[in-house]
Amino acid sequence: MNQGRLEYRLGEKENLKDIESYDTLVGNVESIVQGDGLNVLFNNAGISTKFTRVNMVKAEQITDNFLINTVAPLMLTKVL
């Protein structure tokens, strides 16, 4: 396995809100590890929207926070 290529590829920005794109990401990881598999997976993604007042919070902000911080790490771990 080429350690430098793996770190570079996984360091790129991915649209974690697009769950359908996970198959492409998995394919990229598989081509890099070339059958060696992954020994460690660091799910290091997170966002936080500034919430000032409850009456100003938008549903899209809460949905994005939950999707990126909770759903994406679980789904990525599942497919990898």
C-alpha positions as CSV (number, residue, x, y, z in Angstrom):
1,M,0.0,0.0,0.0
2,N,1.2,3.5,-0.8
3,Q,0.8,5.3,2.5
4,G,1.3,8.8,0.9
5,R,-1.4,8.2,-1.7
6,L,-3.8,7.0,0.9
7,E,-3.4,10.0,3.2
8,Y,-3.6,12.4,0.2
9,R,-6.8,10.8,-1.2
10,L,-8.6,10.5,2.1
11,G,-7.6,14.1,2.9
12,E,-9.6,15.5,0.0
13,K,-12.9,17.1,0.6
14,E,-15.8,14.8,0.1
15,N,-19.5,15.8,0.0
16,L,-20.6,13.7,3.0
17,K,-24.2,14.9,2.6
18,D,-24.3,12.9,-0.6
19,I,-24.7,9.3,0.7
20,E,-25.0,8.1,-2.9
21,S,-21.3,9.2,-3.5
22,Y,-20.0,6.8,-0.8
23,D,-19.7,4.0,-3.4
24,T,-17.3,6.1,-5.4
25,L,-15.3,6.9,-2.3
26,V,-15.1,3.2,-1.3
27,G,-13.9,2.4,-4.9
28,N,-11.2,5.0,-4.6
29,V,-10.1,3.6,-1.2
30,E,-10.1,0.0,-2.6
31,S,-7.9,1.0,-5.5
32,I,-5.4,2.7,-3.2
33,V,-5.2,-0.1,-0.6
34,Q,-5.1,-2.8,-3.3
35,G,-6.5,-5.6,-1.2
36,D,-4.5,-4.8,1.9
37,G,-7.7,-3.3,3.6
38,L,-7.8,-0.6,6.2
39,N,-6.5,-1.2,9.7
40,V,-7.7,2.1,11.1
41,L,-10.4,4.5,10.1
42,F,-10.6,8.1,11.5
43,N,-13.9,9.7,10.9
44,N,-12.9,13.3,11.3
45,A,-15.8,15.4,10.0
46,G,-18.0,17.8,11.8
47,I,-19.8,21.0,11.3
48,S,-21.5,23.3,13.7
49,T,-23.9,26.1,12.8
50,K,-24.1,29.1,15.0
51,F,-27.4,28.9,16.9
52,T,-28.1,32.2,18.5
53,R,-31.8,31.9,19.3
54,V,-34.2,29.0,19.0
55,N,-36.6,31.1,16.9
56,M,-33.8,31.8,14.3
57,V,-32.8,28.1,13.8
58,K,-33.6,26.7,10.4
59,A,-34.5,23.1,9.8
60,E,-31.8,22.8,7.1
61,Q,-29.1,23.8,9.6
62,I,-30.2,21.1,12.0
63,T,-30.5,18.5,9.3
64,D,-27.1,19.3,7.9
65,N,-25.5,19.1,11.4
66,F,-27.1,15.8,12.1
67,L,-26.3,14.3,8.7
68,I,-22.6,15.3,8.7
69,N,-21.9,14.7,12.4
70,T,-24.0,11.5,13.0
71,V,-25.2,9.8,9.8
72,A,-22.1,10.2,7.6
73,P,-19.6,8.7,10.0
74,L,-21.8,5.7,10.7
75,M,-22.6,5.1,7.0
76,L,-19.0,5.5,6.0
77,T,-17.9,3.0,8.6
78,K,-20.5,0.6,7.4
79,V,-19.4,0.7,3.8
80,L,-15.7,0.7,4.4
